[in-house]
């Protein structure tokens, strides 16, 4: 016989008109060609030199350099 599993508490149903809270994401601004060109070497170094993935590069660029882009 399997050991008894603890039961999770039942959640109350969501009332009509009560939408789930919205998590606000930071706004991504459009960057100019000049802004992209100024960061090209850094992005290449992270991608090619450090062999980082896109999501890592995006996080680094946003947190360290304030450059949020998609």
N, CA, C and O atoms as a Maestro MAE file, in Angstrom:
{
 s_m_m2io_version
 :::
 2.0.0
}

f_m_ct {
 s_m_title
 :::
 protein
 m_atom[280] {
  # First column is atom index #
  i_m_mmod_type
  r_m_x_coord
  r_m_y_coord
  r_m_z_coord
  i_m_residue_number
  s_m_chain_name
  s_m_pdb_residue_name
  s_m_pdb_atom_name
  i_m_atomic_number
  :::
  1 25 0.839 -1.180 0.000 1 A "UNK " " N  " 7
  2 3 0.000 0.000 0.000 1 A "UNK " " CA " 6
  3 2 0.886 1.247 0.000 1 A "UNK " " C  " 6
  4 15 1.940 1.267 0.637 1 A "UNK " " O  " 8
  5 25 0.466 2.253 -0.697 2 A "UNK " " N  " 7
  6 3 1.212 3.500 -0.787 2 A "UNK " " CA " 6
  7 2 0.979 4.347 0.470 2 A "UNK " " C  " 6
  8 15 -0.084 4.270 1.085 2 A "UNK " " O  " 8
  9 25 1.989 5.162 0.850 3 A "UNK " " N  " 7
  10 3 1.784 6.039 2.007 3 A "UNK " " CA " 6
  11 2 0.740 7.104 1.675 3 A "UNK " " C  " 6
  12 15 0.586 7.507 0.522 3 A "UNK " " O  " 8
  13 25 0.038 7.545 2.696 4 A "UNK " " N  " 7
  14 3 -0.997 8.569 2.496 4 A "UNK " " CA " 6
  15 2 -0.355 9.880 2.067 4 A "UNK " " C  " 6
  16 15 0.658 10.303 2.624 4 A "UNK " " O  " 8
  17 25 -0.953 10.510 1.077 5 A "UNK " " N  " 7
  18 3 -0.455 11.799 0.592 5 A "UNK " " CA " 6
  19 2 -1.231 12.909 1.270 5 A "UNK " " C  " 6
  20 15 -2.448 12.810 1.423 5 A "UNK " " O  " 8
  21 25 -0.548 13.959 1.675 6 A "UNK " " N  " 7
  22 3 -1.273 15.074 2.299 6 A "UNK " " CA " 6
  23 2 -2.193 15.723 1.264 6 A "UNK " " C  " 6
  24 15 -1.843 15.838 0.089 6 A "UNK " " O  " 8
  25 25 -3.352 16.136 1.712 7 A "UNK " " N  " 7
  26 3 -4.309 16.771 0.808 7 A "UNK " " CA " 6
  27 2 -4.063 18.269 0.773 7 A "UNK " " C  " 6
  28 15 -3.815 18.902 1.800 7 A "UNK " " O  " 8
  29 25 -4.136 18.810 -0.405 8 A "UNK " " N  " 7
  30 3 -4.007 20.258 -0.573 8 A "UNK " " CA " 6
  31 2 -5.332 20.915 -0.216 8 A "UNK " " C  " 6
  32 15 -6.391 20.328 -0.436 8 A "UNK " " O  " 8
  33 25 -5.285 22.119 0.329 9 A "UNK " " N  " 7
  34 3 -6.547 22.796 0.645 9 A "UNK " " CA " 6
  35 2 -7.298 23.141 -0.633 9 A "UNK " " C  " 6
  36 15 -6.689 23.477 -1.649 9 A "UNK " " O  " 8
  37 25 -8.609 23.057 -0.576 10 A "UNK " " N  " 7
  38 3 -9.434 23.410 -1.731 10 A "UNK " " CA " 6
  39 2 -9.426 24.920 -1.882 10 A "UNK " " C  " 6
  40 15 -9.527 25.655 -0.899 10 A "UNK " " O  " 8
  41 25 -9.306 25.374 -3.114 11 A "UNK " " N  " 7
  42 3 -9.327 26.810 -3.392 11 A "UNK " " CA " 6
  43 2 -10.753 27.246 -3.656 11 A "UNK " " C  " 6
  44 15 -11.534 26.512 -4.260 11 A "UNK " " O  " 8
  45 25 -11.083 28.418 -3.212 12 A "UNK " " N  " 7
  46 3 -12.417 28.958 -3.460 12 A "UNK " " CA " 6
  47 2 -12.524 29.327 -4.930 12 A "UNK " " C  " 6
  48 15 -11.551 29.788 -5.528 12 A "UNK " " O  " 8
  49 25 -13.698 29.128 -5.516 13 A "UNK " " N  " 7
  50 3 -13.853 29.505 -6.924 13 A "UNK " " CA " 6
  51 2 -13.722 31.019 -7.088 13 A "UNK " " C  " 6
  52 15 -14.106 31.792 -6.209 13 A "UNK " " O  " 8
  53 25 -13.176 31.417 -8.221 14 A "UNK " " N  " 7
  54 3 -13.033 32.841 -8.512 14 A "UNK " " CA " 6
  55 2 -14.392 33.403 -8.894 14 A "UNK " " C  " 6
  56 15 -15.082 32.846 -9.748 14 A "UNK " " O  " 8
  57 25 -14.774 34.496 -8.270 15 A "UNK " " N  " 7
  58 3 -16.060 35.105 -8.539 15 A "UNK " " CA " 6
  59 2 -16.051 35.801 -9.890 15 A "UNK " " C  " 6
  60 15 -15.022 36.339 -10.301 15 A "UNK " " O  " 8
  61 25 -17.186 35.798 -10.589 16 A "UNK " " N  " 7
  62 3 -17.238 36.500 -11.880 16 A "UNK " " CA " 6
  63 2 -16.889 37.972 -11.700 16 A "UNK " " C  " 6
  64 15 -17.313 38.612 -10.738 16 A "UNK " " O  " 8
  65 25 -16.134 38.479 -12.611 17 A "UNK " " N  " 7
  66 3 -15.749 39.887 -12.556 17 A "UNK " " CA " 6
  67 2 -14.475 40.128 -11.776 17 A "UNK " " C  " 6
  68 15 -13.929 41.231 -11.816 17 A "UNK " " O  " 8
  69 25 -13.991 39.125 -11.068 18 A "UNK " " N  " 7
  70 3 -12.730 39.257 -10.334 18 A "UNK " " CA " 6
  71 2 -11.633 38.593 -11.158 18 A "UNK " " C  " 6
  72 15 -11.405 37.388 -11.057 18 A "UNK " " O  " 8
  73 25 -10.973 39.383 -11.957 19 A "UNK " " N  " 7
  74 3 -9.914 38.829 -12.798 19 A "UNK " " CA " 6
  75 2 -8.651 38.647 -11.971 19 A "UNK " " C  " 6
  76 15 -8.465 39.325 -10.961 19 A "UNK " " O  " 8
  77 25 -7.779 37.733 -12.395 20 A "UNK " " N  " 7
  78 3 -6.535 37.536 -11.656 20 A "UNK " " CA " 6
  79 2 -5.682 38.794 -11.715 20 A "UNK " " C  " 6
  80 15 -5.795 39.573 -12.662 20 A "UNK " " O  " 8
  81 25 -4.828 39.004 -10.716 21 A "UNK " " N  " 7
  82 3 -3.988 40.201 -10.731 21 A "UNK " " CA " 6
  83 2 -3.058 40.190 -11.941 21 A "UNK " " C  " 6
  84 15 -2.553 39.146 -12.353 21 A "UNK " " O  " 8
  85 25 -2.855 41.348 -12.479 22 A "UNK " " N  " 7
  86 3 -1.994 41.492 -13.649 22 A "UNK " " CA " 6
  87 2 -0.575 41.780 -13.179 22 A "UNK " " C  " 6
  88 15 -0.337 42.699 -12.396 22 A "UNK " " O  " 8
  89 25 0.352 40.986 -13.668 23 A "UNK " " N  " 7
  90 3 1.756 41.219 -13.344 23 A "UNK " " CA " 6
  91 2 2.309 42.134 -14.421 23 A "UNK " " C  " 6
  92 15 2.332 41.788 -15.602 23 A "UNK " " O  " 8
  93 25 2.751 43.297 -13.998 24 A "UNK " " N  " 7
  94 3 3.249 44.247 -14.978 24 A "UNK " " CA " 6
  95 2 4.676 43.915 -15.358 24 A "UNK " " C  " 6
  96 15 5.529 43.702 -14.497 24 A "UNK " " O  " 8
  97 25 4.924 43.874 -16.637 25 A "UNK " " N  " 7
  98 3 6.263 43.640 -17.153 25 A "UNK " " CA " 6
  99 2 6.891 44.978 -17.471 25 A "UNK " " C  " 6
  100 15 6.197 45.923 -17.847 25 A "UNK " " O  " 8
  101 25 8.197 45.063 -17.324 26 A "UNK " " N  " 7
  102 3 8.832 46.331 -17.681 26 A "UNK " " CA " 6
  103 2 8.616 46.625 -19.157 26 A "UNK " " C  " 6
  104 15 8.654 45.724 -19.994 26 A "UNK " " O  " 8
  105 25 8.396 47.870 -19.459 27 A "UNK " " N  " 7
  106 3 8.166 48.215 -20.856 27 A "UNK " " CA " 6
  107 2 9.475 48.114 -21.639 27 A "UNK " " C  " 6
  108 15 10.544 48.499 -21.165 27 A "UNK " " O  " 8
  109 25 9.351 47.596 -22.824 28 A "UNK " " N  " 7
  110 3 10.511 47.461 -23.699 28 A "UNK " " CA " 6
  111 2 10.427 48.586 -24.703 28 A "UNK " " C  " 6
  112 15 9.457 48.699 -25.453 28 A "UNK " " O  " 8
  113 25 11.447 49.412 -24.708 29 A "UNK " " N  " 7
  114 3 11.412 50.534 -25.629 29 A "UNK " " CA " 6
  115 2 12.116 50.164 -26.928 29 A "UNK " " C  " 6
  116 15 12.971 49.279 -26.971 29 A "UNK " " O  " 8
  117 25 11.738 50.852 -27.954 30 A "UNK " " N  " 7
  118 3 12.396 50.673 -29.246 30 A "UNK " " CA " 6
  119 2 13.741 51.377 -29.184 30 A "UNK " " C  " 6
  120 15 13.820 52.539 -28.783 30 A "UNK " " O  " 8
  121 25 14.789 50.685 -29.576 31 A "UNK " " N  " 7
  122 3 16.119 51.280 -29.564 31 A "UNK " " CA " 6
  123 2 16.503 51.701 -30.977 31 A "UNK " " C  " 6
  124 15 16.120 51.070 -31.962 31 A "UNK " " O  " 8
  125 25 17.254 52.764 -31.044 32 A "UNK " " N  " 7
  126 3 17.694 53.270 -32.347 32 A "UNK " " CA " 6
  127 2 18.854 52.427 -32.875 32 A "UNK " " C  " 6
  128 15 19.467 51.650 -32.143 32 A "UNK " " O  " 8
  129 25 19.132 52.600 -34.145 33 A "UNK " " N  " 7
  130 3 20.271 51.906 -34.758 33 A "UNK " " CA " 6
  131 2 21.573 52.273 -34.046 33 A "UNK " " C  " 6
  132 15 22.463 51.438 -33.881 33 A "UNK " " O  " 8
  133 25 21.666 53.534 -33.629 34 A "UNK " " N  " 7
  134 3 22.866 54.011 -32.945 34 A "UNK " " CA " 6
  135 2 23.036 53.288 -31.602 34 A "UNK " " C  " 6
  136 15 24.150 52.911 -31.237 34 A "UNK " " O  " 8
  137 25 21.926 53.093 -30.862 35 A "UNK " " N  " 7
  138 3 22.004 52.385 -29.586 35 A "UNK " " CA " 6
  139 2 22.416 50.924 -29.786 35 A "UNK " " C  " 6
  140 15 23.225 50.392 -29.026 35 A "UNK " " O  " 8
  141 25 21.855 50.280 -30.814 36 A "UNK " " N  " 7
  142 3 22.232 48.892 -31.103 36 A "UNK " " CA " 6
  143 2 23.706 48.802 -31.503 36 A "UNK " " C  " 6
  144 15 24.425 47.911 -31.052 36 A "UNK " " O  " 8
  145 25 24.146 49.729 -32.348 37 A "UNK " " N  " 7
  146 3 25.537 49.715 -32.812 37 A "UNK " " CA " 6
  147 2 26.504 49.899 -31.646 37 A "UNK " " C  " 6
  148 15 27.575 49.293 -31.619 37 A "UNK " " O  " 8
  149 25 26.121 50.738 -30.684 38 A "UNK " " N  " 7
  150 3 26.990 50.987 -29.532 38 A "UNK " " CA " 6
  151 2 27.157 49.735 -28.667 38 A "UNK " " C  " 6
  152 15 28.153 49.610 -27.954 38 A "UNK " " O  " 8
  153 25 26.204 48.817 -28.721 39 A "UNK " " N  " 7
  154 3 26.265 47.608 -27.887 39 A "UNK " " CA " 6
  155 2 26.592 46.340 -28.667 39 A "UNK " " C  " 6
  156 15 26.644 45.254 -28.091 39 A "UNK " " O  " 8
  157 25 26.809 46.471 -29.955 40 A "UNK " " N  " 7
  158 3 27.051 45.306 -30.818 40 A "UNK " " CA " 6
  159 2 28.240 44.472 -30.346 40 A "UNK " " C  " 6
  160 15 28.137 43.249 -30.253 40 A "UNK " " O  " 8
  161 25 29.354 45.113 -30.050 41 A "UNK " " N  " 7
  162 3 30.544 44.367 -29.634 41 A "UNK " " CA " 6
  163 2 30.302 43.612 -28.331 41 A "UNK " " C  " 6
  164 15 30.759 42.479 -28.174 41 A "UNK " " O  " 8
  165 25 29.598 44.225 -27.412 42 A "UNK " " N  " 7
  166 3 29.306 43.574 -26.141 42 A "UNK " " CA " 6
  167 2 28.400 42.364 -26.344 42 A "UNK " " C  " 6
  168 15 28.635 41.303 -25.766 42 A "UNK " " O  " 8
  169 25 27.373 42.523 -27.160 43 A "UNK " " N  " 7
  170 3 26.449 41.418 -27.429 43 A "UNK " " CA " 6
  171 2 27.188 40.269 -28.122 43 A "UNK " " C  " 6
  172 15 26.989 39.104 -27.780 43 A "UNK " " O  " 8
  173 25 28.030 40.597 -29.084 44 A "UNK " " N  " 7
  174 3 28.817 39.557 -29.762 44 A "UNK " " CA " 6
  175 2 29.753 38.848 -28.791 44 A "UNK " " C  " 6
  176 15 29.903 37.628 -28.862 44 A "UNK " " O  " 8
  177 25 30.382 39.591 -27.886 45 A "UNK " " N  " 7
  178 3 31.282 38.992 -26.912 45 A "UNK " " CA " 6
  179 2 30.528 38.032 -25.993 45 A "UNK " " C  " 6
  180 15 31.028 36.952 -25.678 45 A "UNK " " O  " 8
  181 25 29.341 38.416 -25.567 46 A "UNK " " N  " 7
  182 3 28.545 37.541 -24.706 46 A "UNK " " CA " 6
  183 2 28.083 36.296 -25.460 46 A "UNK " " C  " 6
  184 15 28.097 35.194 -24.911 46 A "UNK " " O  " 8
  185 25 27.676 36.471 -26.710 47 A "UNK " " N  " 7
  186 3 27.124 35.365 -27.490 47 A "UNK " " CA " 6
  187 2 28.211 34.426 -28.016 47 A "UNK " " C  " 6
  188 15 28.137 33.211 -27.834 47 A "UNK " " O  " 8
  189 25 29.212 35.001 -28.665 48 A "UNK " " N  " 7
  190 3 30.245 34.178 -29.298 48 A "UNK " " CA " 6
  191 2 31.370 33.860 -28.320 48 A "UNK " " C  " 6
  192 15 31.759 32.701 -28.170 48 A "UNK " " O  " 8
  193 25 31.889 34.881 -27.660 49 A "UNK " " N  " 7
  194 3 33.011 34.683 -26.753 49 A "UNK " " CA " 6
  195 2 32.666 33.881 -25.510 49 A "UNK " " C  " 6
  196 15 33.404 32.975 -25.122 49 A "UNK " " O  " 8
  197 25 31.521 34.222 -24.875 50 A "UNK " " N  " 7
  198 3 31.132 33.545 -23.636 50 A "UNK " " CA " 6
  199 2 30.167 32.389 -23.870 50 A "UNK " " C  " 6
  200 15 29.812 31.675 -22.932 50 A "UNK " " O  " 8
  201 25 29.736 32.198 -25.132 51 A "UNK " " N  " 7
  202 3 28.840 31.099 -25.500 51 A "UNK " " CA " 6
  203 2 27.545 31.124 -24.678 51 A "UNK " " C  " 6
  204 15 27.064 30.085 -24.226 51 A "UNK " " O  " 8
  205 25 26.996 32.321 -24.496 52 A "UNK " " N  " 7
  206 3 25.764 32.461 -23.712 52 A "UNK " " CA " 6
  207 2 24.543 32.333 -24.613 52 A "UNK " " C  " 6
  208 15 24.617 32.559 -25.821 52 A "UNK " " O  " 8
  209 25 23.423 31.968 -24.007 53 A "UNK " " N  " 7
  210 3 22.159 31.838 -24.733 53 A "UNK " " CA " 6
  211 2 21.472 33.196 -24.783 53 A "UNK " " C  " 6
  212 15 21.782 34.100 -24.007 53 A "UNK " " O  " 8
  213 25 20.530 33.317 -25.718 54 A "UNK " " N  " 7
  214 3 19.832 34.588 -25.930 54 A "UNK " " CA " 6
  215 2 19.168 35.098 -24.653 54 A "UNK " " C  " 6
  216 15 19.288 36.276 -24.320 54 A "UNK " " O  " 8
  217 25 18.465 34.214 -23.936 55 A "UNK " " N  " 7
  218 3 17.767 34.686 -22.734 55 A "UNK " " CA " 6
  219 2 18.746 35.180 -21.674 55 A "UNK " " C  " 6
  220 15 18.420 36.096 -20.919 55 A "UNK " " O  " 8
  221 25 19.933 34.594 -21.605 56 A "UNK " " N  " 7
  222 3 20.959 35.073 -20.673 56 A "UNK " " CA " 6
  223 2 21.459 36.447 -21.089 56 A "UNK " " C  " 6
  224 15 21.620 37.336 -20.254 56 A "UNK " " O  " 8
  225 25 21.702 36.614 -22.373 57 A "UNK " " N  " 7
  226 3 22.200 37.893 -22.890 57 A "UNK " " CA " 6
  227 2 21.166 38.995 -22.641 57 A "UNK " " C  " 6
  228 15 21.517 40.101 -22.231 57 A "UNK " " O  " 8
  229 25 19.902 38.688 -22.890 58 A "UNK " " N  " 7
  230 3 18.850 39.676 -22.671 58 A "UNK " " CA " 6
  231 2 18.793 40.091 -21.206 58 A "UNK " " C  " 6
  232 15 18.634 41.274 -20.903 58 A "UNK " " O  " 8
  233 25 18.924 39.123 -20.288 59 A "UNK " " N  " 7
  234 3 18.891 39.429 -18.857 59 A "UNK " " CA " 6
  235 2 20.094 40.277 -18.452 59 A "UNK " " C  " 6
  236 15 19.950 41.239 -17.697 59 A "UNK " " O  " 8
  237 25 21.256 39.931 -18.940 60 A "UNK " " N  " 7
  238 3 22.478 40.687 -18.627 60 A "UNK " " CA " 6
  239 2 22.368 42.112 -19.160 60 A "UNK " " C  " 6
  240 15 22.676 43.075 -18.457 60 A "UNK " " O  " 8
  241 25 21.930 42.235 -20.401 61 A "UNK " " N  " 7
  242 3 21.841 43.557 -21.016 61 A "UNK " " CA " 6
  243 2 20.838 44.448 -20.266 61 A "UNK " " C  " 6
  244 15 21.048 45.655 -20.139 61 A "UNK " " O  " 8
  245 25 19.755 43.847 -19.774 62 A "UNK " " N  " 7
  246 3 18.756 44.647 -19.064 62 A "UNK " " CA " 6
  247 2 19.212 45.014 -17.671 62 A "UNK " " C  " 6
  248 15 19.073 46.166 -17.260 62 A "UNK " " O  " 8
  249 25 19.759 44.049 -16.931 63 A "UNK " " N  " 7
  250 3 20.121 44.331 -15.533 63 A "UNK " " CA " 6
  251 2 21.403 45.142 -15.395 63 A "UNK " " C  " 6
  252 15 21.465 46.067 -14.585 63 A "UNK " " O  " 8
  253 25 22.421 44.807 -16.173 64 A "UNK " " N  " 7
  254 3 23.708 45.499 -16.025 64 A "UNK " " CA " 6
  255 2 23.787 46.803 -16.807 64 A "UNK " " C  " 6
  256 15 24.425 47.762 -16.371 64 A "UNK " " O  " 8
  257 25 23.135 46.830 -17.965 65 A "UNK " " N  " 7
  258 3 23.323 47.979 -18.853 65 A "UNK " " CA " 6
  259 2 22.042 48.758 -19.133 65 A "UNK " " C  " 6
  260 15 22.080 49.753 -19.858 65 A "UNK " " O  " 8
  261 25 20.898 48.326 -18.570 66 A "UNK " " N  " 7
  262 3 19.648 49.048 -18.781 66 A "UNK " " CA " 6
  263 2 19.162 49.008 -20.218 66 A "UNK " " C  " 6
  264 15 18.417 49.886 -20.652 66 A "UNK " " O  " 8
  265 25 19.584 47.989 -20.959 67 A "UNK " " N  " 7
  266 3 19.229 47.874 -22.371 67 A "UNK " " CA " 6
  267 2 18.221 46.730 -22.515 67 A "UNK " " C  " 6
  268 15 18.600 45.578 -22.726 67 A "UNK " " O  " 8
  269 25 16.933 47.066 -22.398 68 A "UNK " " N  " 7
  270 3 15.870 46.068 -22.495 68 A "UNK " " CA " 6
  271 2 15.351 46.050 -23.931 68 A "UNK " " C  " 6
  272 15 14.847 47.055 -24.432 68 A "UNK " " O  " 8
  273 25 15.477 44.912 -24.578 69 A "UNK " " N  " 7
  274 3 15.022 44.792 -25.955 69 A "UNK " " CA " 6
  275 2 14.581 43.358 -26.207 69 A "UNK " " C  " 6
  276 15 14.955 42.440 -25.476 69 A "UNK " " O  " 8
  277 25 13.786 43.181 -27.243 70 A "UNK " " N  " 7
  278 3 13.356 41.842 -27.624 70 A "UNK " " CA " 6
  279 2 13.897 41.512 -28.995 70 A "UNK " " C  " 6
  280 15 13.651 40.422 -29.510 70 A "UNK " " O  " 8
  :::
 }
 m_bond[279] {
  # First column is bond index #
  i_m_from
  i_m_to
  i_m_order
  :::
  1 1 2 1
  2 2 3 1
  3 3 4 2
  4 3 5 1
  5 5 6 1
  6 6 7 1
  7 7 8 2
  8 7 9 1
  9 9 10 1
  10 10 11 1
  11 11 12 2
  12 11 13 1
  13 13 14 1
  14 14 15 1
  15 15 16 2
  16 15 17 1
  17 17 18 1
  18 18 19 1
  19 19 20 2
  20 19 21 1
  21 21 22 1
  22 22 23 1
  23 23 24 2
  24 23 25 1
  25 25 26 1
  26 26 27 1
  27 27 28 2
  28 27 29 1
  29 29 30 1
  30 30 31 1
  31 31 32 2
  32 31 33 1
  33 33 34 1
  34 34 35 1
  35 35 36 2
  36 35 37 1
  37 37 38 1
  38 38 39 1
  39 39 40 2
  40 39 41 1
  41 41 42 1
  42 42 43 1
  43 43 44 2
  44 43 45 1
  45 45 46 1
  46 46 47 1
  47 47 48 2
  48 47 49 1
  49 49 50 1
  50 50 51 1
  51 51 52 2
  52 51 53 1
  53 53 54 1
  54 54 55 1
  55 55 56 2
  56 55 57 1
  57 57 58 1
  58 58 59 1
  59 59 60 2
  60 59 61 1
  61 61 62 1
  62 62 63 1
  63 63 64 2
  64 63 65 1
  65 65 66 1
  66 66 67 1
  67 67 68 2
  68 67 69 1
  69 69 70 1
  70 70 71 1
  71 71 72 2
  72 71 73 1
  73 73 74 1
  74 74 75 1
  75 75 76 2
  76 75 77 1
  77 77 78 1
  78 78 79 1
  79 79 80 2
  80 79 81 1
  81 81 82 1
  82 82 83 1
  83 83 84 2
  84 83 85 1
  85 85 86 1
  86 86 87 1
  87 87 88 2
  88 87 89 1
  89 89 90 1
  90 90 91 1
  91 91 92 2
  92 91 93 1
  93 93 94 1
  94 94 95 1
  95 95 96 2
  96 95 97 1
  97 97 98 1
  98 98 99 1
  99 99 100 2
  100 99 101 1
  101 101 102 1
  102 102 103 1
  103 103 104 2
  104 103 105 1
  105 105 106 1
  106 106 107 1
  107 107 108 2
  108 107 109 1
  109 109 110 1
  110 110 111 1
  111 111 112 2
  112 111 113 1
  113 113 114 1
  114 114 115 1
  115 115 116 2
  116 115 117 1
  117 117 118 1
  118 118 119 1
  119 119 120 2
  120 119 121 1
  121 121 122 1
  122 122 123 1
  123 123 124 2
  124 123 125 1
  125 125 126 1
  126 126 127 1
  127 127 128 2
  128 127 129 1
  129 129 130 1
  130 130 131 1
  131 131 132 2
  132 131 133 1
  133 133 134 1
  134 134 135 1
  135 135 136 2
  136 135 137 1
  137 137 138 1
  138 138 139 1
  139 139 140 2
  140 139 141 1
  141 141 142 1
  142 142 143 1
  143 143 144 2
  144 143 145 1
  145 145 146 1
  146 146 147 1
  147 147 148 2
  148 147 149 1
  149 149 150 1
  150 150 151 1
  151 151 152 2
  152 151 153 1
  153 153 154 1
  154 154 155 1
  155 155 156 2
  156 155 157 1
  157 157 158 1
  158 158 159 1
  159 159 160 2
  160 159 161 1
  161 161 162 1
  162 162 163 1
  163 163 164 2
  164 163 165 1
  165 165 166 1
  166 166 167 1
  167 167 168 2
  168 167 169 1
  169 169 170 1
  170 170 171 1
  171 171 172 2
  172 171 173 1
  173 173 174 1
  174 174 175 1
  175 175 176 2
  176 175 177 1
  177 177 178 1
  178 178 179 1
  179 179 180 2
  180 179 181 1
  181 181 182 1
  182 182 183 1
  183 183 184 2
  184 183 185 1
  185 185 186 1
  186 186 187 1
  187 187 188 2
  188 187 189 1
  189 189 190 1
  190 190 191 1
  191 191 192 2
  192 191 193 1
  193 193 194 1
  194 194 195 1
  195 195 196 2
  196 195 197 1
  197 197 198 1
  198 198 199 1
  199 199 200 2
  200 199 201 1
  201 201 202 1
  202 202 203 1
  203 203 204 2
  204 203 205 1
  205 205 206 1
  206 206 207 1
  207 207 208 2
  208 207 209 1
  209 209 210 1
  210 210 211 1
  211 211 212 2
  212 211 213 1
  213 213 214 1
  214 214 215 1
  215 215 216 2
  216 215 217 1
  217 217 218 1
  218 218 219 1
  219 219 220 2
  220 219 221 1
  221 221 222 1
  222 222 223 1
  223 223 224 2
  224 223 225 1
  225 225 226 1
  226 226 227 1
  227 227 228 2
  228 227 229 1
  229 229 230 1
  230 230 231 1
  231 231 232 2
  232 231 233 1
  233 233 234 1
  234 234 235 1
  235 235 236 2
  236 235 237 1
  237 237 238 1
  238 238 239 1
  239 239 240 2
  240 239 241 1
  241 241 242 1
  242 242 243 1
  243 243 244 2
  244 243 245 1
  245 245 246 1
  246 246 247 1
  247 247 248 2
  248 247 249 1
  249 249 250 1
  250 250 251 1
  251 251 252 2
  252 251 253 1
  253 253 254 1
  254 254 255 1
  255 255 256 2
  256 255 257 1
  257 257 258 1
  258 258 259 1
  259 259 260 2
  260 259 261 1
  261 261 262 1
  262 262 263 1
  263 263 264 2
  264 263 265 1
  265 265 266 1
  266 266 267 1
  267 267 268 2
  268 267 269 1
  269 269 270 1
  270 270 271 1
  271 271 272 2
  272 271 273 1
  273 273 274 1
  274 274 275 1
  275 275 276 2
  276 275 277 1
  277 277 278 1
  278 278 279 1
  279 279 280 2
  :::
 }
}
